[in-house]
């Protein structure tokens, strides 16, 4: 009878700091994704009442967004589309959307007048 050959690989414990770092990165990625989903929902709510083909197109574009930059690119078209709600309502909505974008893209504040009090 031949002795069975078993392959034994040495078990080396993973350093605790490495394991903790991966957990923190994972938590950060989950938090970033949740923040993005929140911002995407804000944008969906903003274009919800835009009528016609423009509204359909904007809703489709926001729905397809996978990254904050996708929403950032659409912000001008969305700001323009919501301007029909009146100056105060559209300004408030624009500010809300810009602040939401800032939460996922801190350098997205190139529209400085949005931050001014109205």
PyMOL commands that set and color helices and strands:
alter all, ss='L'
color gray80, all
select helices_A, chain A and resi 16-47+52-64+68-85+87-104+112-115
alter helices_A, ss='H'
color red, helices_A
deselect
rebuild
show_as cartoon
